[in-house]
Amino acid sequence: MNTAPSRGVFETIRVRHGQAPLLTRHATRLADACRALGLPLPGESLERLVAPWLGAGEVIVRVEAGLPGATVTTRPVPPLAPLAVIVATARHVPYPFKATERSAFVAAQSEARAAGADDALLLTASGLVAEGTVWSIFWWEGDRMATPPLALGVLPGVGRARVLELEPAVERERTPVELERRSVFATNAVRGVVPIARLAGVPMPDHPRTARLAERFWPDEPEAA
């Protein structure tokens, strides 16, 4: 069994219908993170590391890079049902790179499990909505889509970037109370777009455009480098 690097970065790649449609974006982000943090790139390209699972149907491939080297693990695709989300007491810390040091997110995930929820929403030290433990967060303000600003230190997620290609959005600083009665959804590059059904125990309304975004999220063909 491989041991995760003590310091490194990682990418979690969805293989869908035997293809990895967002693989090029993951490769770019991994290379950028390694350069920024002074970490070695994997000895093989991300494309070559993921290649053994292409054509395999549905699977998630996680590639960690750093010290002492690259490791590759896989797991099944999780359920895609709407999410029940709590607000974590663990505070968000800036997370500009997908680093393996994720103590705040691990603490928030533990809170969610203890509460019987699917995930937790982390807030900044000043109480602003930041991101989920493995998700970027969006919501609708009327017919306009909004999301927390990258300036809050949220991860520039691959899923987040894909959604912003599909629908214009504004960056907004909001508290959880300001999301009440709004339609909220989560996105990442593993599960695409998933509605949040309950936030802090409060039922959240549906928005028809969320379902349409979910249908359009995955490119029909893998993106070219």
Helices and strands as residue ranges (DSSP letters): E 7-15, H 23-37, H 46-50, G 51-53, E 59-67, E 71-75, E 83-91, H 103-114, E 119-123, E 129-132, E 136-141, E 144-147, G 150-152, H 158-166, E 169-171, G 176-179, E 184-188, E 192-199, E 202-203, H 208-216
